[in-house]
Amino acid sequence: KYVLLYGKKSPDDFEVKVFKARPKRFEVKPGIFQRAWHLVFKAYGDEDLMRVGYQAGFGEKNSLGFGMVKVDGRRRKWRRKLR
């Protein structure tokens, strides 16, 4: 996704810390179920790379609605990992 938008390889400076992970099964259409994971995580990295993840989704199957994220409104501090 990053390559398609920016025309260059994505930066390697990227880190994800997973705090909570649980499998989830939900109905996408009547009688059709999909398995997915519900994660609570923090992602650190290049600002443009984070923007792509937020707007287009992290991981796979984004066209099906997977990989969507919601910013936790309880914590407003954004931290950048120092290089």
mmCIF file of the N, C-alpha and C atoms, coordinates in Angstrom:
data_MODEL
# 
_entry.id   MODEL 
# 
loop_
_atom_site.group_PDB 
_atom_site.id 
_atom_site.type_symbol 
_atom_site.label_atom_id 
_atom_site.label_alt_id 
_atom_site.label_comp_id 
_atom_site.label_asym_id 
_atom_site.label_entity_id 
_atom_site.label_seq_id 
_atom_site.pdbx_PDB_ins_code 
_atom_site.Cartn_x 
_atom_site.Cartn_y 
_atom_site.Cartn_z 
_atom_site.occupancy 
_atom_site.B_iso_or_equiv 
_atom_site.pdbx_formal_charge 
_atom_site.auth_seq_id 
_atom_site.auth_comp_id 
_atom_site.auth_asym_id 
_atom_site.auth_atom_id 
_atom_site.pdbx_PDB_model_num 
ATOM 1   N N  . LYS A 1 1  ? 0.831   -1.188  0.000  1.00 0.00 ? 1  LYS A N  1 
ATOM 2   C CA . LYS A 1 1  ? 0.000   0.000   0.000  1.00 0.00 ? 1  LYS A CA 1 
ATOM 3   C C  . LYS A 1 1  ? 0.874   1.249   0.000  1.00 0.00 ? 1  LYS A C  1 
ATOM 4   N N  . TYR A 1 2  ? 1.924   1.225   0.814  1.00 0.00 ? 2  TYR A N  1 
ATOM 5   C CA . TYR A 1 2  ? 2.827   2.373   0.900  1.00 0.00 ? 2  TYR A CA 1 
ATOM 6   C C  . TYR A 1 2  ? 3.513   2.606   -0.444 1.00 0.00 ? 2  TYR A C  1 
ATOM 7   N N  . VAL A 1 3  ? 3.969   1.528   -1.066 1.00 0.00 ? 3  VAL A N  1 
ATOM 8   C CA . VAL A 1 3  ? 4.655   1.638   -2.358 1.00 0.00 ? 3  VAL A CA 1 
ATOM 9   C C  . VAL A 1 3  ? 3.724   2.227   -3.410 1.00 0.00 ? 3  VAL A C  1 
ATOM 10  N N  . LEU A 1 4  ? 2.470   1.803   -3.430 1.00 0.00 ? 4  LEU A N  1 
ATOM 11  C CA . LEU A 1 4  ? 1.518   2.334   -4.406 1.00 0.00 ? 4  LEU A CA 1 
ATOM 12  C C  . LEU A 1 4  ? 1.275   3.826   -4.209 1.00 0.00 ? 4  LEU A C  1 
ATOM 13  N N  . LEU A 1 5  ? 1.256   4.277   -2.970 1.00 0.00 ? 5  LEU A N  1 
ATOM 14  C CA . LEU A 1 5  ? 0.993   5.692   -2.696 1.00 0.00 ? 5  LEU A CA 1 
ATOM 15  C C  . LEU A 1 5  ? 2.210   6.581   -2.888 1.00 0.00 ? 5  LEU A C  1 
ATOM 16  N N  . TYR A 1 6  ? 3.383   6.112   -2.442 1.00 0.00 ? 6  TYR A N  1 
ATOM 17  C CA . TYR A 1 6  ? 4.569   6.966   -2.432 1.00 0.00 ? 6  TYR A CA 1 
ATOM 18  C C  . TYR A 1 6  ? 5.614   6.596   -3.476 1.00 0.00 ? 6  TYR A C  1 
ATOM 19  N N  . GLY A 1 7  ? 5.458   5.449   -4.145 1.00 0.00 ? 7  GLY A N  1 
ATOM 20  C CA . GLY A 1 7  ? 6.385   5.067   -5.200 1.00 0.00 ? 7  GLY A CA 1 
ATOM 21  C C  . GLY A 1 7  ? 7.761   4.664   -4.719 1.00 0.00 ? 7  GLY A C  1 
ATOM 22  N N  . LYS A 1 8  ? 7.890   4.330   -3.447 1.00 0.00 ? 8  LYS A N  1 
ATOM 23  C CA . LYS A 1 8  ? 9.178   3.886   -2.906 1.00 0.00 ? 8  LYS A CA 1 
ATOM 24  C C  . LYS A 1 8  ? 8.924   2.874   -1.798 1.00 0.00 ? 8  LYS A C  1 
ATOM 25  N N  . LYS A 1 9  ? 9.977   2.147   -1.442 1.00 0.00 ? 9  LYS A N  1 
ATOM 26  C CA . LYS A 1 9  ? 9.878   1.130   -0.391 1.00 0.00 ? 9  LYS A CA 1 
ATOM 27  C C  . LYS A 1 9  ? 9.558   1.800   0.944  1.00 0.00 ? 9  LYS A C  1 
ATOM 28  N N  . SER A 1 10 ? 8.759   1.136   1.746  1.00 0.00 ? 10 SER A N  1 
ATOM 29  C CA . SER A 1 10 ? 8.404   1.703   3.051  1.00 0.00 ? 10 SER A CA 1 
ATOM 30  C C  . SER A 1 10 ? 9.605   1.672   3.994  1.00 0.00 ? 10 SER A C  1 
ATOM 31  N N  . PRO A 1 11 ? 9.668   2.624   4.911  1.00 0.00 ? 11 PRO A N  1 
ATOM 32  C CA . PRO A 1 11 ? 10.777  2.643   5.874  1.00 0.00 ? 11 PRO A CA 1 
ATOM 33  C C  . PRO A 1 11 ? 10.767  1.390   6.746  1.00 0.00 ? 11 PRO A C  1 
ATOM 34  N N  . ASP A 1 12 ? 11.961  0.929   7.108  1.00 0.00 ? 12 ASP A N  1 
ATOM 35  C CA . ASP A 1 12 ? 12.077  -0.261  7.952  1.00 0.00 ? 12 ASP A CA 1 
ATOM 36  C C  . ASP A 1 12 ? 11.848  0.059   9.423  1.00 0.00 ? 12 ASP A C  1 
ATOM 37  N N  . ASP A 1 13 ? 11.873  1.331   9.765  1.00 0.00 ? 13 ASP A N  1 
ATOM 38  C CA . ASP A 1 13 ? 11.708  1.768   11.152 1.00 0.00 ? 13 ASP A CA 1 
ATOM 39  C C  . ASP A 1 13 ? 10.231  1.691   11.537 1.00 0.00 ? 13 ASP A C  1 
ATOM 40  N N  . PHE A 1 14 ? 9.803   0.502   11.961 1.00 0.00 ? 14 PHE A N  1 
ATOM 41  C CA . PHE A 1 14 ? 8.396   0.266   12.279 1.00 0.00 ? 14 PHE A CA 1 
ATOM 42  C C  . PHE A 1 14 ? 8.317   -0.750  13.408 1.00 0.00 ? 14 PHE A C  1 
ATOM 43  N N  . GLU A 1 15 ? 7.480   -0.482  14.387 1.00 0.00 ? 15 GLU A N  1 
ATOM 44  C CA . GLU A 1 15 ? 7.346   -1.394  15.517 1.00 0.00 ? 15 GLU A CA 1 
ATOM 45  C C  . GLU A 1 15 ? 5.889   -1.435  15.966 1.00 0.00 ? 15 GLU A C  1 
ATOM 46  N N  . VAL A 1 16 ? 5.422   -2.616  16.312 1.00 0.00 ? 16 VAL A N  1 
ATOM 47  C CA . VAL A 1 16 ? 4.071   -2.797  16.842 1.00 0.00 ? 16 VAL A CA 1 
ATOM 48  C C  . VAL A 1 16 ? 4.181   -3.538  18.166 1.00 0.00 ? 16 VAL A C  1 
ATOM 49  N N  . LYS A 1 17 ? 3.556   -2.983  19.193 1.00 0.00 ? 17 LYS A N  1 
ATOM 50  C CA . LYS A 1 17 ? 3.490   -3.652  20.494 1.00 0.00 ? 17 LYS A CA 1 
ATOM 51  C C  . LYS A 1 17 ? 2.044   -4.058  20.729 1.00 0.00 ? 17 LYS A C  1 
ATOM 52  N N  . VAL A 1 18 ? 1.810   -5.354  20.845 1.00 0.00 ? 18 VAL A N  1 
ATOM 53  C CA . VAL A 1 18 ? 0.456   -5.876  21.070 1.00 0.00 ? 18 VAL A CA 1 
ATOM 54  C C  . VAL A 1 18 ? 0.248   -6.043  22.574 1.00 0.00 ? 18 VAL A C  1 
ATOM 55  N N  . PHE A 1 19 ? -0.813  -5.414  23.086 1.00 0.00 ? 19 PHE A N  1 
ATOM 56  C CA . PHE A 1 19 ? -1.134  -5.494  24.506 1.00 0.00 ? 19 PHE A CA 1 
ATOM 57  C C  . PHE A 1 19 ? -2.222  -6.531  24.786 1.00 0.00 ? 19 PHE A C  1 
ATOM 58  N N  . LYS A 1 20 ? -3.090  -6.731  23.842 1.00 0.00 ? 20 LYS A N  1 
ATOM 59  C CA . LYS A 1 20 ? -4.200  -7.660  24.039 1.00 0.00 ? 20 LYS A CA 1 
ATOM 60  C C  . LYS A 1 20 ? -4.599  -8.204  22.674 1.00 0.00 ? 20 LYS A C  1 
ATOM 61  N N  . ALA A 1 21 ? -4.802  -9.520  22.599 1.00 0.00 ? 21 ALA A N  1 
ATOM 62  C CA . ALA A 1 21 ? -5.222  -10.146 21.338 1.00 0.00 ? 21 ALA A CA 1 
ATOM 63  C C  . ALA A 1 21 ? -6.240  -11.230 21.655 1.00 0.00 ? 21 ALA A C  1 
ATOM 64  N N  . ARG A 1 22 ? -7.349  -11.199 20.940 1.00 0.00 ? 22 ARG A N  1 
ATOM 65  C CA . ARG A 1 22 ? -8.351  -12.251 21.132 1.00 0.00 ? 22 ARG A CA 1 
ATOM 66  C C  . ARG A 1 22 ? -9.012  -12.566 19.792 1.00 0.00 ? 22 ARG A C  1 
ATOM 67  N N  . PRO A 1 23 ? -9.254  -13.852 19.554 1.00 0.00 ? 23 PRO A N  1 
ATOM 68  C CA . PRO A 1 23 ? -9.936  -14.224 18.310 1.00 0.00 ? 23 PRO A CA 1 
ATOM 69  C C  . PRO A 1 23 ? -11.401 -13.807 18.375 1.00 0.00 ? 23 PRO A C  1 
ATOM 70  N N  . LYS A 1 24 ? -11.941 -13.517 17.219 1.00 0.00 ? 24 LYS A N  1 
ATOM 71  C CA . LYS A 1 24 ? -13.329 -13.072 17.144 1.00 0.00 ? 24 LYS A CA 1 
ATOM 72  C C  . LYS A 1 24 ? -13.966 -13.685 15.904 1.00 0.00 ? 24 LYS A C  1 
ATOM 73  N N  . ARG A 1 25 ? -15.200 -14.097 16.029 1.00 0.00 ? 25 ARG A N  1 
ATOM 74  C CA . ARG A 1 25 ? -15.952 -14.624 14.894 1.00 0.00 ? 25 ARG A CA 1 
ATOM 75  C C  . ARG A 1 25 ? -17.200 -13.771 14.745 1.00 0.00 ? 25 ARG A C  1 
ATOM 76  N N  . PHE A 1 26 ? -17.441 -13.310 13.534 1.00 0.00 ? 26 PHE A N  1 
ATOM 77  C CA . PHE A 1 26 ? -18.625 -12.482 13.322 1.00 0.00 ? 26 PHE A CA 1 
ATOM 78  C C  . PHE A 1 26 ? -19.261 -12.813 11.988 1.00 0.00 ? 26 PHE A C  1 
ATOM 79  N N  . GLU A 1 27 ? -20.519 -12.466 11.877 1.00 0.00 ? 27 GLU A N  1 
ATOM 80  C CA . GLU A 1 27 ? -21.308 -12.785 10.693 1.00 0.00 ? 27 GLU A CA 1 
ATOM 81  C C  . GLU A 1 27 ? -21.185 -11.645 9.685  1.00 0.00 ? 27 GLU A C  1 
ATOM 82  N N  . VAL A 1 28 ? -20.626 -11.934 8.510  1.00 0.00 ? 28 VAL A N  1 
ATOM 83  C CA . VAL A 1 28 ? -20.474 -10.911 7.476  1.00 0.00 ? 28 VAL A CA 1 
ATOM 84  C C  . VAL A 1 28 ? -21.697 -10.838 6.573  1.00 0.00 ? 28 VAL A C  1 
ATOM 85  N N  . LYS A 1 29 ? -22.347 -11.955 6.394  1.00 0.00 ? 29 LYS A N  1 
ATOM 86  C CA . LYS A 1 29 ? -23.610 -12.064 5.655  1.00 0.00 ? 29 LYS A CA 1 
ATOM 87  C C  . LYS A 1 29 ? -24.434 -13.116 6.381  1.00 0.00 ? 29 LYS A C  1 
ATOM 88  N N  . PRO A 1 30 ? -25.722 -13.143 6.183  1.00 0.00 ? 30 PRO A N  1 
ATOM 89  C CA . PRO A 1 30 ? -26.523 -14.166 6.865  1.00 0.00 ? 30 PRO A CA 1 
ATOM 90  C C  . PRO A 1 30 ? -25.990 -15.578 6.602  1.00 0.00 ? 30 PRO A C  1 
ATOM 91  N N  . GLY A 1 31 ? -25.590 -16.242 7.671  1.00 0.00 ? 31 GLY A N  1 
ATOM 92  C CA . GLY A 1 31 ? -25.079 -17.603 7.567  1.00 0.00 ? 31 GLY A CA 1 
ATOM 93  C C  . GLY A 1 31 ? -23.616 -17.721 7.180  1.00 0.00 ? 31 GLY A C  1 
ATOM 94  N N  . ILE A 1 32 ? -22.936 -16.605 6.917  1.00 0.00 ? 32 ILE A N  1 
ATOM 95  C CA . ILE A 1 32 ? -21.518 -16.629 6.536  1.00 0.00 ? 32 ILE A CA 1 
ATOM 96  C C  . ILE A 1 32 ? -20.715 -15.940 7.639  1.00 0.00 ? 32 ILE A C  1 
ATOM 97  N N  . PHE A 1 33 ? -19.810 -16.716 8.239  1.00 0.00 ? 33 PHE A N  1 
ATOM 98  C CA . PHE A 1 33 ? -19.018 -16.206 9.348  1.00 0.00 ? 33 PHE A CA 1 
ATOM 99  C C  . PHE A 1 33 ? -17.561 -16.051 8.937  1.00 0.00 ? 33 PHE A C  1 
ATOM 100 N N  . GLN A 1 34 ? -16.888 -15.117 9.561  1.00 0.00 ? 34 GLN A N  1 
ATOM 101 C CA . GLN A 1 34 ? -15.474 -14.860 9.299  1.00 0.00 ? 34 GLN A CA 1 
ATOM 102 C C  . GLN A 1 34 ? -14.747 -14.811 10.634 1.00 0.00 ? 34 GLN A C  1 
ATOM 103 N N  . ARG A 1 35 ? -13.564 -15.374 10.651 1.00 0.00 ? 35 ARG A N  1 
ATOM 104 C CA . ARG A 1 35 ? -12.727 -15.295 11.848 1.00 0.00 ? 35 ARG A CA 1 
ATOM 105 C C  . ARG A 1 35 ? -11.744 -14.152 11.689 1.00 0.00 ? 35 ARG A C  1 
ATOM 106 N N  . ALA A 1 36 ? -11.509 -13.474 12.774 1.00 0.00 ? 36 ALA A N  1 
ATOM 107 C CA . ALA A 1 36 ? -10.571 -12.352 12.765 1.00 0.00 ? 36 ALA A CA 1 
ATOM 108 C C  . ALA A 1 36 ? -9.964  -12.232 14.163 1.00 0.00 ? 36 ALA A C  1 
ATOM 109 N N  . TRP A 1 37 ? -9.096  -11.258 14.320 1.00 0.00 ? 37 TRP A N  1 
ATOM 110 C CA . TRP A 1 37 ? -8.484  -10.977 15.614 1.00 0.00 ? 37 TRP A CA 1 
ATOM 111 C C  . TRP A 1 37 ? -8.808  -9.551  16.009 1.00 0.00 ? 37 TRP A C  1 
ATOM 112 N N  . HIS A 1 38 ? -9.129  -9.378  17.263 1.00 0.00 ? 38 HIS A N  1 
ATOM 113 C CA . HIS A 1 38 ? -9.327  -8.038  17.817 1.00 0.00 ? 38 HIS A CA 1 
ATOM 114 C C  . HIS A 1 38 ? -8.084  -7.748  18.651 1.00 0.00 ? 38 HIS A C  1 
ATOM 115 N N  . LEU A 1 39 ? -7.345  -6.716  18.270 1.00 0.00 ? 39 LEU A N  1 
ATOM 116 C CA . LEU A 1 39 ? -6.080  -6.390  18.930 1.00 0.00 ? 39 LEU A CA 1 
ATOM 117 C C  . LEU A 1 39 ? -6.141  -5.016  19.570 1.00 0.00 ? 39 LEU A C  1 
ATOM 118 N N  . VAL A 1 40 ? -5.458  -4.901  20.686 1.00 0.00 ? 40 VAL A N  1 
ATOM 119 C CA . VAL A 1 40 ? -5.150  -3.594  21.261 1.00 0.00 ? 40 VAL A CA 1 
ATOM 120 C C  . VAL A 1 40 ? -3.644  -3.467  21.105 1.00 0.00 ? 40 VAL A C  1 
ATOM 121 N N  . PHE A 1 41 ? -3.205  -2.454  20.352 1.00 0.00 ? 41 PHE A N  1 
ATOM 122 C CA . PHE A 1 41 ? -1.781  -2.335  20.064 1.00 0.00 ? 41 PHE A CA 1 
ATOM 123 C C  . PHE A 1 41 ? -1.374  -0.878  19.935 1.00 0.00 ? 41 PHE A C  1 
ATOM 124 N N  . LYS A 1 42 ? -0.065  -0.669  19.996 1.00 0.00 ? 42 LYS A N  1 
ATOM 125 C CA . LYS A 1 42 ? 0.524   0.628   19.690 1.00 0.00 ? 42 LYS A CA 1 
ATOM 126 C C  . LYS A 1 42 ? 1.487   0.401   18.539 1.00 0.00 ? 42 LYS A C  1 
ATOM 127 N N  . ALA A 1 43 ? 1.462   1.305   17.592 1.00 0.00 ? 43 ALA A N  1 
ATOM 128 C CA . ALA A 1 43 ? 2.366   1.217   16.446 1.00 0.00 ? 43 ALA A CA 1 
ATOM 129 C C  . ALA A 1 43 ? 3.259   2.444   16.448 1.00 0.00 ? 43 ALA A C  1 
ATOM 130 N N  . TYR A 1 44 ? 4.530   2.227   16.178 1.00 0.00 ? 44 TYR A N  1 
ATOM 131 C CA . TYR A 1 44 ? 5.510   3.299   16.131 1.00 0.00 ? 44 TYR A CA 1 
ATOM 132 C C  . TYR A 1 44 ? 6.200   3.244   14.777 1.00 0.00 ? 44 TYR A C  1 
ATOM 133 N N  . GLY A 1 45 ? 6.499   4.402   14.206 1.00 0.00 ? 45 GLY A N  1 
ATOM 134 C CA . GLY A 1 45 ? 7.234   4.409   12.953 1.00 0.00 ? 45 GLY A CA 1 
ATOM 135 C C  . GLY A 1 45 ? 7.078   5.709   12.201 1.00 0.00 ? 45 GLY A C  1 
ATOM 136 N N  . ASP A 1 46 ? 7.448   5.667   10.951 1.00 0.00 ? 46 ASP A N  1 
ATOM 137 C CA . ASP A 1 46 ? 7.375   6.815   10.064 1.00 0.00 ? 46 ASP A CA 1 
ATOM 138 C C  . ASP A 1 46 ? 5.941   7.353   10.016 1.00 0.00 ? 46 ASP A C  1 
ATOM 139 N N  . GLU A 1 47 ? 5.804   8.662   10.067 1.00 0.00 ? 47 GLU A N  1 
ATOM 140 C CA . GLU A 1 47 ? 4.480   9.287   10.099 1.00 0.00 ? 47 GLU A CA 1 
ATOM 141 C C  . GLU A 1 47 ? 3.638   8.935   8.875  1.00 0.00 ? 47 GLU A C  1 
ATOM 142 N N  . ASP A 1 48 ? 4.240   8.932   7.695  1.00 0.00 ? 48 ASP A N  1 
ATOM 143 C CA . ASP A 1 48 ? 3.499   8.578   6.475  1.00 0.00 ? 48 ASP A CA 1 
ATOM 144 C C  . ASP A 1 48 ? 3.063   7.112   6.499  1.00 0.00 ? 48 ASP A C  1 
ATOM 145 N N  . LEU A 1 49 ? 3.920   6.251   7.019  1.00 0.00 ? 49 LEU A N  1 
ATOM 146 C CA . LEU A 1 49 ? 3.583   4.832   7.118  1.00 0.00 ? 49 LEU A CA 1 
ATOM 147 C C  . LEU A 1 49 ? 2.417   4.615   8.086  1.00 0.00 ? 49 LEU A C  1 
ATOM 148 N N  . MET A 1 50 ? 2.416   5.330   9.194  1.00 0.00 ? 50 MET A N  1 
ATOM 149 C CA . MET A 1 50 ? 1.305   5.244   10.153 1.00 0.00 ? 50 MET A CA 1 
ATOM 150 C C  . MET A 1 50 ? 0.006   5.750   9.525  1.00 0.00 ? 50 MET A C  1 
ATOM 151 N N  . ARG A 1 51 ? 0.111   6.797   8.733  1.00 0.00 ? 51 ARG A N  1 
ATOM 152 C CA . ARG A 1 51 ? -1.063  7.359   8.058  1.00 0.00 ? 51 ARG A CA 1 
ATOM 153 C C  . ARG A 1 51 ? -1.663  6.336   7.086  1.00 0.00 ? 51 ARG A C  1 
ATOM 154 N N  . VAL A 1 52 ? -0.810  5.647   6.336  1.00 0.00 ? 52 VAL A N  1 
ATOM 155 C CA . VAL A 1 52 ? -1.292  4.615   5.409  1.00 0.00 ? 52 VAL A CA 1 
ATOM 156 C C  . VAL A 1 52 ? -1.994  3.503   6.186  1.00 0.00 ? 52 VAL A C  1 
ATOM 157 N N  . GLY A 1 53 ? -1.398  3.067   7.285  1.00 0.00 ? 53 GLY A N  1 
ATOM 158 C CA . GLY A 1 53 ? -2.023  2.027   8.102  1.00 0.00 ? 53 GLY A CA 1 
ATOM 159 C C  . GLY A 1 53 ? -3.362  2.461   8.651  1.00 0.00 ? 53 GLY A C  1 
ATOM 160 N N  . TYR A 1 54 ? -3.455  3.702   9.084  1.00 0.00 ? 54 TYR A N  1 
ATOM 161 C CA . TYR A 1 54 ? -4.710  4.196   9.646  1.00 0.00 ? 54 TYR A CA 1 
ATOM 162 C C  . TYR A 1 54 ? -5.787  4.352   8.570  1.00 0.00 ? 54 TYR A C  1 
ATOM 163 N N  . GLN A 1 55 ? -5.404  4.892   7.430  1.00 0.00 ? 55 GLN A N  1 
ATOM 164 C CA . GLN A 1 55 ? -6.399  5.175   6.392  1.00 0.00 ? 55 GLN A CA 1 
ATOM 165 C C  . GLN A 1 55 ? -6.750  3.953   5.544  1.00 0.00 ? 55 GLN A C  1 
ATOM 166 N N  . ALA A 1 56 ? -5.778  3.081   5.272  1.00 0.00 ? 56 ALA A N  1 
ATOM 167 C CA . ALA A 1 56 ? -6.032  1.934   4.396  1.00 0.00 ? 56 ALA A CA 1 
ATOM 168 C C  . ALA A 1 56 ? -6.176  0.621   5.163  1.00 0.00 ? 56 ALA A C  1 
ATOM 169 N N  . GLY A 1 57 ? -5.732  0.599   6.405  1.00 0.00 ? 57 GLY A N  1 
ATOM 170 C CA . GLY A 1 57 ? -5.841  -0.602  7.221  1.00 0.00 ? 57 GLY A CA 1 
ATOM 171 C C  . GLY A 1 57 ? -4.512  -1.312  7.380  1.00 0.00 ? 57 GLY A C  1 
ATOM 172 N N  . PHE A 1 58 ? -4.331  -1.933  8.525  1.00 0.00 ? 58 PHE A N  1 
ATOM 173 C CA . PHE A 1 58 ? -3.135  -2.721  8.801  1.00 0.00 ? 58 PHE A CA 1 
ATOM 174 C C  . PHE A 1 58 ? -3.415  -4.170  8.422  1.00 0.00 ? 58 PHE A C  1 
ATOM 175 N N  . GLY A 1 59 ? -2.409  -4.875  7.948  1.00 0.00 ? 59 GLY A N  1 
ATOM 176 C CA . GLY A 1 59 ? -2.560  -6.301  7.677  1.00 0.00 ? 59 GLY A CA 1 
ATOM 177 C C  . GLY A 1 59 ? -3.218  -6.616  6.354  1.00 0.00 ? 59 GLY A C  1 
ATOM 178 N N  . GLU A 1 60 ? -3.910  -7.761  6.339  1.00 0.00 ? 60 GLU A N  1 
ATOM 179 C CA . GLU A 1 60 ? -4.485  -8.300  5.105  1.00 0.00 ? 60 GLU A CA 1 
ATOM 180 C C  . GLU A 1 60 ? -5.995  -8.098  5.044  1.00 0.00 ? 60 GLU A C  1 
ATOM 181 N N  . LYS A 1 61 ? -6.544  -8.359  3.882  1.00 0.00 ? 61 LYS A N  1 
ATOM 182 C CA . LYS A 1 61 ? -7.991  -8.340  3.625  1.00 0.00 ? 61 LYS A CA 1 
ATOM 183 C C  . LYS A 1 61 ? -8.643  -6.991  3.939  1.00 0.00 ? 61 LYS A C  1 
ATOM 184 N N  . ASN A 1 62 ? -7.929  -5.918  3.650  1.00 0.00 ? 62 ASN A N  1 
ATOM 185 C CA . ASN A 1 62 ? -8.461  -4.584  3.925  1.00 0.00 ? 62 ASN A CA 1 
ATOM 186 C C  . ASN A 1 62 ? -9.689  -4.255  3.091  1.00 0.00 ? 62 ASN A C  1 
ATOM 187 N N  . SER A 1 63 ? -9.784  -4.812  1.894  1.00 0.00 ? 63 SER A N  1 
ATOM 188 C CA . SER A 1 63 ? -10.951 -4.540  1.052  1.00 0.00 ? 63 SER A CA 1 
ATOM 189 C C  . SER A 1 63 ? -12.218 -5.160  1.634  1.00 0.00 ? 63 SER A C  1 
ATOM 190 N N  . LEU A 1 64 ? -12.057 -6.105  2.556  1.00 0.00 ? 64 LEU A N  1 
ATOM 191 C CA . LEU A 1 64 ? -13.203 -6.719  3.232  1.00 0.00 ? 64 LEU A CA 1 
ATOM 192 C C  . LEU A 1 64 ? -13.511 -6.035  4.564  1.00 0.00 ? 64 LEU A C  1 
ATOM 193 N N  . GLY A 1 65 ? -12.761 -4.979  4.870  1.00 0.00 ? 65 GLY A N  1 
ATOM 194 C CA . GLY A 1 65 ? -12.989 -4.259  6.117  1.00 0.00 ? 65 GLY A CA 1 
ATOM 195 C C  . GLY A 1 65 ? -12.079 -4.680  7.254  1.00 0.00 ? 65 GLY A C  1 
ATOM 196 N N  . PHE A 1 66 ? -11.163 -5.595  6.977  1.00 0.00 ? 66 PHE A N  1 
ATOM 197 C CA . PHE A 1 66 ? -10.234 -6.019  8.020  1.00 0.00 ? 66 PHE A CA 1 
ATOM 198 C C  . PHE A 1 66 ? -9.083  -5.029  8.109  1.00 0.00 ? 66 PHE A C  1 
ATOM 199 N N  . GLY A 1 67 ? -8.467  -4.963  9.279  1.00 0.00 ? 67 GLY A N  1 
ATOM 200 C CA . GLY A 1 67 ? -7.322  -4.080  9.476  1.00 0.00 ? 67 GLY A CA 1 
ATOM 201 C C  . GLY A 1 67 ? -7.692  -2.672  9.879  1.00 0.00 ? 67 GLY A C  1 
ATOM 202 N N  . MET A 1 68 ? -8.980  -2.422  10.058 1.00 0.00 ? 68 MET A N  1 
ATOM 203 C CA . MET A 1 68 ? -9.398  -1.081  10.468 1.00 0.00 ? 68 MET A CA 1 
ATOM 204 C C  . MET A 1 68 ? -8.943  -0.834  11.902 1.00 0.00 ? 68 MET A C  1 
ATOM 205 N N  . VAL A 1 69 ? -8.631  0.416   12.190 1.00 0.00 ? 69 VAL A N  1 
ATOM 206 C CA . VAL A 1 69 ? -8.193  0.781   13.534 1.00 0.00 ? 69 VAL A CA 1 
ATOM 207 C C  . VAL A 1 69 ? -9.024  1.937   14.061 1.00 0.00 ? 69 VAL A C  1 
ATOM 208 N N  . LYS A 1 70 ? -9.085  1.995   15.365 1.00 0.00 ? 70 LYS A N  1 
ATOM 209 C CA . LYS A 1 70 ? -9.732  3.114   16.036 1.00 0.00 ? 70 LYS A CA 1 
ATOM 210 C C  . LYS A 1 70 ? -8.728  3.638   17.050 1.00 0.00 ? 70 LYS A C  1 
ATOM 211 N N  . VAL A 1 71 ? -8.471  4.931   17.013 1.00 0.00 ? 71 VAL A N  1 
ATOM 212 C CA . VAL A 1 71 ? -7.547  5.533   17.961 1.00 0.00 ? 71 VAL A CA 1 
ATOM 213 C C  . VAL A 1 71 ? -8.239  5.604   19.314 1.00 0.00 ? 71 VAL A C  1 
ATOM 214 N N  . ASP A 1 72 ? -7.545  5.145   20.332 1.00 0.00 ? 72 ASP A N  1 
ATOM 215 C CA . ASP A 1 72 ? -8.087  5.159   21.688 1.00 0.00 ? 72 ASP A CA 1 
ATOM 216 C C  . ASP A 1 72 ? -8.153  6.605   22.168 1.00 0.00 ? 72 ASP A C  1 
ATOM 217 N N  . GLY A 1 73 ? -9.336  7.118   22.325 1.00 0.00 ? 73 GLY A N  1 
ATOM 218 C CA . GLY A 1 73 ? -9.530  8.512   22.712 1.00 0.00 ? 73 GLY A CA 1 
ATOM 219 C C  . GLY A 1 73 ? -9.181  8.821   24.148 1.00 0.00 ? 73 GLY A C  1 
ATOM 220 N N  . ARG A 1 74 ? -8.959  7.794   24.957 1.00 0.00 ? 74 ARG A N  1 
ATOM 221 C CA . ARG A 1 74 ? -8.636  8.041   26.358 1.00 0.00 ? 74 ARG A CA 1 
ATOM 222 C C  . ARG A 1 74 ? -7.222  8.534   26.542 1.00 0.00 ? 74 ARG A C  1 
ATOM 223 N N  . ARG A 1 75 ? -6.361  8.253   25.604 1.00 0.00 ? 75 ARG A N  1 
ATOM 224 C CA . ARG A 1 75 ? -4.965  8.678   25.721 1.00 0.00 ? 75 ARG A CA 1 
ATOM 225 C C  . ARG A 1 75 ? -4.637  9.555   24.534 1.00 0.00 ? 75 ARG A C  1 
ATOM 226 N N  . ARG A 1 76 ? -4.336  10.770  24.791 1.00 0.00 ? 76 ARG A N  1 
ATOM 227 C CA . ARG A 1 76 ? -4.106  11.732  23.716 1.00 0.00 ? 76 ARG A CA 1 
ATOM 228 C C  . ARG A 1 76 ? -2.628  11.943  23.414 1.00 0.00 ? 76 ARG A C  1 
ATOM 229 N N  . LYS A 1 77 ? -1.741  11.349  24.175 1.00 0.00 ? 77 LYS A N  1 
ATOM 230 C CA . LYS A 1 77 ? -0.310  11.569  23.964 1.00 0.00 ? 77 LYS A CA 1 
ATOM 231 C C  . LYS A 1 77 ? 0.190   10.678  22.841 1.00 0.00 ? 77 LYS A C  1 
ATOM 232 N N  . TRP A 1 78 ? 0.831   11.285  21.881 1.00 0.00 ? 78 TRP A N  1 
ATOM 233 C CA . TRP A 1 78 ? 1.463   10.541  20.792 1.00 0.00 ? 78 TRP A CA 1 
ATOM 234 C C  . TRP A 1 78 ? 2.949   10.537  21.067 1.00 0.00 ? 78 TRP A C  1 
ATOM 235 N N  . ARG A 1 79 ? 3.544   9.382   21.006 1.00 0.00 ? 79 ARG A N  1 
ATOM 236 C CA . ARG A 1 79 ? 4.978   9.277   21.235 1.00 0.00 ? 79 ARG A CA 1 
ATOM 237 C C  . ARG A 1 79 ? 5.634   8.752   19.977 1.00 0.00 ? 79 ARG A C  1 
ATOM 238 N N  . ARG A 1 80 ? 6.732   9.340   19.673 1.00 0.00 ? 80 ARG A N  1 
ATOM 239 C CA . ARG A 1 80 ? 7.530   8.839   18.558 1.00 0.00 ? 80 ARG A CA 1 
ATOM 240 C C  . ARG A 1 80 ? 8.729   8.111   19.128 1.00 0.00 ? 80 ARG A C  1 
ATOM 241 N N  . LYS A 1 81 ? 9.041   7.003   18.569 1.00 0.00 ? 81 LYS A N  1 
ATOM 242 C CA . LYS A 1 81 ? 10.219  6.271   19.011 1.00 0.00 ? 81 LYS A CA 1 
ATOM 243 C C  . LYS A 1 81 ? 11.446  7.036   18.539 1.00 0.00 ? 81 LYS A C  1 
ATOM 244 N N  . LEU A 1 82 ? 12.357  7.284   19.465 1.00 0.00 ? 82 LEU A N  1 
ATOM 245 C CA . LEU A 1 82 ? 13.574  8.013   19.115 1.00 0.00 ? 82 LEU A CA 1 
ATOM 246 C C  . LEU A 1 82 ? 14.498  7.119   18.314 1.00 0.00 ? 82 LEU A C  1 
ATOM 247 N N  . ARG A 1 83 ? 15.134  7.702   17.358 1.00 0.00 ? 83 ARG A N  1 
ATOM 248 C CA . ARG A 1 83 ? 16.059  6.932   16.507 1.00 0.00 ? 83 ARG A CA 1 
ATOM 249 C C  . ARG A 1 83 ? 17.429  6.889   17.104 1.00 0.00 ? 83 ARG A C  1 
# 
